[in-house]
Amino acid sequence: MTGRAALAGALILALGCAGAPAGAPADGERPAGASAPTAPTAPAATDQQVMVTYASAPPAIWAQNTAEISRQYRLSFVLAWTLASLGEQCVIFEVPRGRSVREVIRRLSSDPRVSLAQTIETFTTQGTGGDPYAHLQHGSQTLRLDLAHRWATGKGVRIAVVDTGVDFDHPDLRGRVVKAQSFVDRGDKSFTSDIHGTAVTGLIAATANNDIGIVGAAPGAEIYALKACWQQPPGAREAVCNSYTLAKAVNFAILQGVQVLNFSLAGPSDPLLGRLIDQALSRGIVVVASDGGTTAQGFPASYKGVIGIMGSDDLSGGPTVTAGHGSFATLAAPWVEVLTTVPHGSYDFFSGSSMAAAQVSGIAALLLERNPKLTPPELAAIIHKTARPLSPATIGEVDACAAVASLSGGGCP
């Protein structure tokens, strides 16, 4: 069995049962005294929900904590799961309408049973549509990827694309996706028709020298397609995610031993995701994220240790930075009218810092192929040191050839 049918068999859902909410506990995980969650027909509203974590303890203690907190604070249990990468349990509670979510979080934060209490934040993918079929793969030329591929293609490097689903049977992506998993309610139904994740994956790992389409920044990489975002509205290029779908996907990626985490998305600061990113970095996982362009949408690009990427416009007579006010990133890559893969064997042009981050994740894979022992700070230092200065001079455009050449003993024209 090959192609779509083969990988569809490997599309393992992260759902306890068909139709359960994202992250719903499997039978036996529901705490005593807690009512069963109701399955929504779409991603549930989270404005009245709080997310808490408990420190490492026997499951019976976690269940007891959840039941007691539910009664004491008059909260409704929604779902729970174990964050194995942190050794903790995460639980979602619903706050009744009319009560202040912030006040509940304040009280929970001082509860000795609770390690962390926070709101559930919303994140958005960083891309927009563009005019089709112009300036074919100019971004790759700007990054000098063809020259970098003389020394490395990212062969065997494991990259987690935390995004929407991916059309893993696209002619340019066949064999590139080694694992696909959904963390979104009913996310399997649209997995292979999702647009944003397919576009991001194509820029990272589209197959080289197959006489069709395009070539990715790391055409030899192995992609873990982790669906934590859903298209909104359905069928749109834009997508949204939230704290707990992202947390589940990142936890899974860490446990799978990926080497690069790609976040082509941005949102507000998120404590739990920050802890998971810390855990990823401590395990040597390189984290790349698109800059949202504002202080309110700067996470995770702004987080310590993350390689934040803003967009540069290489079609306006010379590379210029096009990020918005409040950007955190000091590195840039092309983001305007970038050609990439879309579902059903097609191609189209996209604009957005999502595309910039994807290309740099691929470049990170090239470096890791050359030296798998590079730590995240060492790899980031190479990309910064070899970047070409833009205007303002504090921003550098990533140079794949110079970065890989620095590890290969070669030179770039």
C-alpha positions in Angstrom: 0.0 0.0 0.0 1.5 3.3 -1.1 0.7 7.1 -1.3 -2.4 8.5 0.3 -3.8 5.1 1.4 -0.6 4.1 3.2 -0.2 7.3 5.2 -3.9 7.5 5.9 -3.4 4.2 7.8 -0.8 6.0 9.8 -2.9 9.0 10.6 -3.3 8.4 14.3 -5.8 10.7 15.9 -5.0 12.2 19.3 -8.7 11.9 20.3 -10.0 9.6 23.0 -13.0 8.6 20.8 -14.6 9.7 17.5 -16.1 13.1 17.8 -14.6 13.9 21.2 -13.2 17.4 21.9 -9.6 18.0 21.1 -7.6 16.6 24.0 -10.5 14.7 25.5 -9.5 12.1 28.1 -9.7 8.5 27.3 -12.0 6.3 29.4 -10.5 6.0 32.8 -8.9 9.5 32.7 -12.1 11.3 33.8 -11.8 12.3 37.4 -14.3 11.0 39.9 -17.3 13.2 40.3 -16.7 15.1 37.0 -19.3 15.0 34.3 -18.5 13.8 30.8 -17.6 16.5 28.3 -20.1 17.3 25.5 -18.7 16.9 22.0 -19.0 20.1 20.0 -19.6 20.2 16.3 -16.8 22.8 15.8 -13.9 23.9 18.0 -15.4 25.0 21.2 -15.4 28.6 22.4 -12.7 29.1 25.1 -13.4 32.6 26.4 -14.9 31.1 29.7 -12.3 28.4 30.1 -9.2 28.1 32.2 -6.2 25.7 31.9 -4.3 24.4 34.9 -1.5 22.0 35.3 -0.6 19.8 38.3 3.0 18.8 39.2 4.1 15.2 38.8 2.1 12.9 41.0 0.2 9.5 40.8 -2.8 9.7 38.5 -5.1 9.1 41.4 -3.9 12.4 43.0 -4.5 14.3 39.8 -8.0 12.9 39.6 -8.6 13.9 43.2 -7.3 17.4 42.7 -9.6 17.9 39.7 -12.7 16.7 41.5 -11.9 18.9 44.5 -11.1 22.0 42.5 -14.2 21.5 40.4 -16.4 21.5 43.5 -14.5 24.1 45.5 -14.4 26.7 42.7 -17.7 25.7 41.1 -16.1 24.9 37.8 -17.2 22.4 35.1 -14.6 19.8 34.0 -14.0 19.9 30.2 -11.0 17.7 29.5 -7.6 16.5 30.7 -4.5 15.0 29.3 -1.0 14.1 30.4 1.9 16.3 29.2 4.5 13.5 29.3 7.3 15.8 28.2 6.8 17.8 31.4 5.6 14.9 33.6 2.5 16.9 34.5 -1.2 16.8 33.9 -3.2 19.6 32.2 -6.9 20.1 32.8 -9.4 22.5 31.3 -12.3 23.9 33.4 -15.3 25.9 32.3 -16.1 29.1 34.3 -19.9 29.8 34.5 -21.1 32.8 32.6 -21.2 35.9 34.8 -18.1 35.1 36.7 -14.7 36.6 36.0 -12.2 34.2 34.4 -9.3 36.4 35.5 -10.5 36.3 39.1 -10.7 32.5 39.0 -7.2 32.3 37.5 -5.9 34.6 40.3 -7.4 32.3 43.0 -6.2 29.1 41.3 -2.7 30.5 40.9 -2.4 30.6 44.7 -3.8 27.1 45.2 -1.0 24.7 46.3 -2.4 21.9 44.1 -2.0 24.0 41.0 1.4 24.5 39.2 0.1 26.9 36.6 -3.3 28.6 35.8 -3.9 30.6 32.6 -6.5 31.6 30.0 -6.6 29.7 26.7 -5.1 32.0 24.1 -5.8 32.1 20.4 -3.1 32.0 17.7 -3.3 32.7 14.0 -1.2 31.4 11.1 0.8 34.2 9.4 -0.1 34.2 5.8 -2.3 35.8 3.1 -3.2 35.1 -0.5 -1.3 36.5 -3.5 -1.4 36.9 -7.3 -0.7 33.5 -8.8 2.2 32.5 -11.1 4.8 35.3 -10.9 8.5 35.3 -10.0 8.9 31.6 -9.6 10.7 30.7 -6.4 12.4 34.0 -6.2 12.7 33.5 -2.4 14.8 30.4 -2.8 17.1 32.4 -5.1 17.4 35.2 -2.6 18.2 32.7 0.2 20.7 31.0 -2.2 19.3 27.6 -1.4 20.4 26.0 -4.7 24.0 26.7 -3.7 23.5 25.4 -0.2 22.1 22.1 -1.6 25.6 21.3 -2.9 26.4 20.4 0.7 23.2 19.4 2.4 19.5 18.7 1.7 18.4 18.1 5.3 18.5 14.3 4.8 16.9 12.5 7.7 16.4 15.6 9.8 13.0 15.4 11.6 10.9 18.6 11.4 7.6 19.0 13.2 5.2 21.3 11.3 2.8 22.5 14.0 0.0 23.9 11.8 -3.1 22.7 9.9 -3.1 19.4 8.2 -1.0 18.6 5.1 -1.9 17.0 1.7 0.7 14.2 2.1 -0.2 12.7 -1.3 0.7 15.9 -3.2 3.2 14.9 -5.9 5.9 17.1 -4.4 5.3 15.8 -0.9 5.0 12.1 -1.3 7.4 10.3 1.0 8.3 13.5 2.8 5.6 13.2 5.6 6.6 10.3 7.9 4.0 10.9 10.5 0.7 12.7 10.5 -1.5 13.3 13.6 -4.4 15.6 14.4 -5.0 17.3 17.8 -8.2 19.1 16.6 -11.7 17.9 17.0 -12.6 15.9 13.9 -9.4 17.3 12.3 -8.8 14.1 10.3 -11.8 14.9 8.0 -10.1 17.9 6.4 -6.5 16.9 7.1 -5.3 16.4 3.5 -7.3 19.3 2.1 -5.9 21.9 4.6 -4.2 24.7 2.8 -1.8 26.5 5.2 0.0 23.4 6.5 0.4 22.1 2.9 1.9 25.4 1.8 4.3 25.5 4.8 5.4 21.9 4.3 6.1 22.5 0.6 8.4 25.3 1.4 10.3 23.2 3.9 10.5 19.8 2.1 9.1 19.7 -1.4 11.0 16.9 -3.3 14.0 17.8 -5.4 14.8 16.6 -8.9 11.5 14.8 -9.5 10.7 16.7 -12.8 7.7 18.5 -11.3 6.8 21.5 -9.2 9.2 23.2 -6.8 12.0 22.2 -4.4 11.9 22.8 -0.7 14.5 24.4 1.5 15.3 20.9 2.9 14.1 18.4 0.3 15.6 15.5 2.3 13.9 16.2 5.6 11.3 14.0 7.3 8.1 15.9 8.2 5.9 15.3 11.2 2.6 16.9 10.2 1.0 17.8 13.5 -2.5 19.5 13.1 -3.1 21.9 15.9 -4.9 24.6 13.9 -8.1 24.6 11.9 -9.0 26.7 8.8 -11.3 29.6 9.7 -13.6 29.9 7.9 -13.5 26.4 6.5 -11.6 26.3 3.2 -9.7 29.5 3.9 -6.0 30.0 3.8 -6.1 31.5 7.2 -6.3 29.3 10.3 -6.5 29.6 14.1 -5.2 27.5 17.0 -5.4 27.7 20.7 -3.3 27.0 23.8 -4.3 23.4 24.4 -4.3 22.1 20.8 -0.8 23.6 20.4 0.3 22.2 23.8 -0.8 18.7 22.8 1.1 19.0 19.5 4.3 20.3 21.0 4.3 17.7 23.7 3.9 15.0 21.0 6.7 16.5 18.9 9.1 16.5 21.9 8.3 12.9 22.7 8.8 11.9 19.1 12.3 13.3 19.2 12.0 15.8 16.4 15.0 18.1 15.8 13.2 21.2 14.5 9.9 22.7 15.5 8.3 25.1 13.0 5.6 27.5 14.2 4.3 29.5 11.2 1.9 31.2 13.6 1.8 33.8 16.3 -0.3 35.0 19.2 -0.1 36.4 22.7 2.3 35.2 25.4 1.4 31.7 26.7 2.9 30.3 29.9 2.3 26.6 29.3 3.6 26.8 25.7 6.6 28.7 27.0 7.4 25.8 29.4 7.0 23.3 26.6 9.4 25.4 24.4 11.9 25.5 27.2 11.6 21.7 27.4 12.2 21.4 23.7 15.2 23.7 23.7 16.7 21.8 26.7 16.4 18.6 24.6 18.3 20.2 21.7 15.3 20.9 19.5 15.6 24.0 17.3 12.5 26.2 17.5 11.6 28.6 14.6 8.6 30.9 14.6 7.1 33.6 12.4 7.0 37.1 13.8 3.4 38.4 14.1 4.5 42.0 13.6 3.0 43.4 16.8 3.8 43.2 20.5 0.4 41.6 21.1 1.1 38.9 18.6 4.8 38.3 19.1 4.8 34.9 20.7 6.5 32.4 20.3 8.9 34.4 18.0 9.7 36.7 20.9 10.4 33.8 23.4 14.0 33.3 24.6 15.8 30.7 22.5 13.4 30.8 19.6 14.6 31.8 16.2 12.1 34.5 15.3 11.7 35.3 11.6 10.1 38.4 10.0 9.3 38.9 6.3 11.5 40.7 3.8 10.3 41.9 0.4 12.8 40.9 -2.3 10.6 41.9 -5.2 10.8 45.7 -4.7 14.3 46.4 -6.2 16.2 45.0 -3.2 15.4 43.2 0.1 13.5 45.4 2.5 12.0 44.5 5.8 8.2 44.6 5.9 7.4 43.6 9.4 4.9 45.6 11.5 5.4 47.8 14.5 6.5 45.9 17.6 8.4 43.1 15.8 10.8 41.1 17.9 12.7 39.2 15.3 16.2 40.3 14.0 16.3 37.8 11.1 14.3 37.9 7.9 13.5 35.8 4.9 11.3 36.4 1.8 7.6 36.5 2.4 6.0 38.1 -0.7 4.5 36.0 -3.5 6.3 32.8 -2.5 5.4 29.8 -4.7 4.5 26.6 -2.8 2.3 23.6 -2.7 -1.5 23.6 -2.2 -3.8 20.6 -1.8 -4.8 18.3 -4.7 -1.5 18.5 -6.5 -1.6 22.2 -7.2 0.7 25.2 -6.6 0.0 28.9 -5.7 1.7 32.0 -4.4 1.5 33.0 -0.7 2.6 36.0 1.3 3.2 36.2 5.0 5.8 35.6 7.6 4.6 32.0 7.9 6.4 31.4 4.6 9.6 33.1 5.8 9.7 31.0 9.0 9.1 27.8 7.0 12.1 28.4 4.7 14.4 29.1 7.7 13.2 25.8 9.4 14.4 24.1 6.3 17.8 25.9 6.5 18.1 24.8 10.1 17.7 21.2 8.8 20.5 21.7 6.4 22.8 22.8 9.2 21.7 19.8 11.4 22.5 17.4 8.6 26.0 18.8 8.4 26.4 18.7 12.2 23.7 16.9 14.2 25.4 17.9 17.5 24.6 21.6 17.0 22.7 23.0 20.0 19.9 25.5 19.4 22.0 28.5 20.5 24.9 27.4 18.3 22.7 26.9 15.3 21.0 30.3 15.8 24.5 31.9 16.1 25.5 30.5 12.7 22.4 31.9 11.0 22.9 35.3 12.6 26.6 35.5 11.9 26.1 34.6 8.2 23.0 36.7 7.5 23.3 39.6 5.1 22.5 43.0 6.6 19.3 44.7 5.6 17.9 48.2 6.4 17.8 48.8 9.3 21.2 47.2 9.9 19.9 45.4 13.0 18.0 43.1 10.7 19.8 40.3 8.8 18.4 38.3 5.8 19.2 34.6 6.2 21.8 33.3 3.7 21.5 29.5 3.4 24.7 29.2 1.3 26.8 31.1 3.7 25.4 29.4 6.7 25.9 25.8 5.4 29.3 26.8 3.9 30.5 27.8 7.3 30.2 24.1 8.3 31.4 22.7 5.1 34.7 24.4 4.4 33.4 25.7 1.1 32.7 29.1 -0.2 29.8 31.0 -1.8 29.9 33.2 -4.9 
